[in-house]
Amino acid sequence: MEQLKDSENPFEIYGEFPKRKLYDGYEISSVYIPMRDGVKIAANISIPKGLSENARLPTLLYQTRYWRALNLRLPFRWIFNEHVGAIPIHELFTSRGYVVVYIDVRGTGASYGSRAFPWTEVEVKDGADIVDWIISQPWSNGKVVSNGISYSGSCAEKLAFNAHPAVKAIMPGHCFWDAYTDVALPGGCYNLQFMQMWSFLGRNLDQNNPKVMRTIMPINWIVMKGIKPVDGDNESKMLYETIKEHSANLYVHELVQDKDYRNNLLSDGTAIDDVSNFPKKDKIEASNVPIIHWCSWLDSGYVDAIIHRFLNLKNPQIGILGDWNHGARFPANQFYPERAKVNPTPRERINAWINLFNSCTEGKGIEGKTLFYYTMAEEKWKSTHIWPPEGHHYERWYFKESNGLSMEKPQDKNGFDKYKINFRTTTGRNNRWWTLLGLPISYSNREKIDEKLLTYTSTPLKNDFEITGHAIITLYLSSTHEDGAIYAYLEDVDENGKVTYITDGQLRMIHRELSSEPPLYDSPIPYRSYKRESAKPMNPGEISEMKFALHATSVLIQKGHKIRIAFAGNDKDTFSRYPKEGKPTIKIVRNPEHPSFIDLPKIKRKDER
Amino acid sequence: MEDMIPLMKDMLKNAIKIQYIEEKREILLKVSSQHDLKANFADSNEVKIMFHMFGGLDLNYPMKIKIDNKNQKILISLNTYEQFQHVKRIMETLWDNTVNIFNKLALGDFSVIRNIEDVDE
């Protein structure tokens, strides 16, 4: 790669608008690609217009489960093509000399087959078959790169499992490393609403039922009426065959809603870790494929996937953590809720992606590991080659009397706070978990919401305070019930009392025990196994230690602002209720023997070092 | 999808030329699409759905629709002069309404689609 410029904004470094547009416009065709077991995969191929017979181009492979091509309604079919609104923007890639191969994964869209769960081993192997097909095409130069966001991002990452020599770079965006903690059961709390909605959406998509879009994504529904069949399937005969095959599909909510533990197995012996990426670390490393992975501080638990990939994979890589929603369509920086446009724009972002891909297919590629991250409120991009970044240390802040938060250890031998769980508390439906459906993120009205929570607030800070990394909470807590959950919110309170959400973390109390086993992967956060045998009901009235991390963040809390930690026992529009019945009261103990506290990951500013 | 909204009205105006033939109570739409529609230009039911979704016209409104797939033309014939005037008025604001619905949906106002009937087979 070129030398880094003064700016640490990755989109300025890698995103200069291309000097030359190689092609103008593109032609679309679609085919079925046969897999090794005969199952046919629907593929759209976008080829630059005017490509000479001798031209050989690299290919961008994008694997989706959300329909590779849309059957548009009138009048949109007359002005847009079947890829309208699609990510990636085909025209950007084709104009810069890429062929785009956009496929419906097995069991979805217009592809044949069925699926017992997402990203089965068979589906992952399809990636290699598709790459084989691509490099056998007359327009291919034998080099393939792959990107994706969310589901497709995981497909891009899993493509590396195949270690196919033609794959020159992968770009997983906004996707998990550990499916259990990053999305399905963060802190052991079931992400009920998302899992339910995502399964509902998937089932309807796989049955070519656009009605579901009317409820979930009406702006998409008014544009399209279904999946576009493959060329030549004029009467949709093949499409109907595929839909029939999809009726054997199973969906994650039905499969895992009663699976609380990491080692719960599905009827076929599959565990949730079988869809995660960390168990395939060795395969990804063996491929040595360069990785460009990106996400947002505010996207679900996927933010932690960036940190874990960075810590665990030896592959050359660039990680990027910004301040947008899931998929980067909307800005999400809670310090600037009035912002209307995401920065960088999708075009600026994709130009950066193409430049990075070009360097992997034609240039020096990526050397070493760099993580670019955006510090919110400071509004500044930074970069690091190590994690946590230089200057990182933990500063301990104790929960004190009168809802205070201070660096002084508590003195009161009888200090505690009682809190009756309010099961109506919610972060709403525009939070870091609902954004997984592509929704904007807004944690508004926190002042009012905090009135229902148990809060601890510092005095105004005398100096700016940069938090970058995982804050870790240690609670000494008792409950009246055997089961329960604790949700912790880190917030900024400005001089006028305006409360801004920064990040949060959650823990189901039965999973409180930390594990002495070697962790499944390197992590900067307290390790618990989430296994059935490690789960322990709370002993009512007994004080237990609970240590858990908040999702990673980077923020500057300005001089004069206060730090607040707010605790809730439920987030009703997102997670399952714990316990299922009853209304526990919890007691957070804050005495010299059991001083509950938060360790804040502070970055010593350069002038302090 | 939201990125397309500002461009949409001009794209529709440029791609679809509308001719009102008052004496015959006919409306002719000539479409010049840049996209290869591969015999998937239009069918009459889709035209009705378009008028319903973006113009509020009843799905069973009496009209004859002739589709010329090859030349990308749609001829709409109305029974009476009043019906012709009604559909003409809708047609004249159809693209504005379409963009308006998009804008409202983008802002989260889903009420704009509340009165749309079940148009999916």
Interface residues (C-beta under 8 A of the other chain):
Chain A: E27 I28 R73 L74 P75 R77 W78 I79 F80 N81 V84 G85 N209 P210 K211 R214 P218 I219 N220 W221 I222 V223 K225 G226 D231 N234 R329 P346
Chain B: M1 E2 D3 M4 M8 M11 L12 A15 I16 V31 S33 Q34 H35 D36 L37 K38 A39 N40 A42 E46 V47 I49 M50 M53 W95 T98 I101 F102 L105 A106 F110 I113 D118 V119 D120
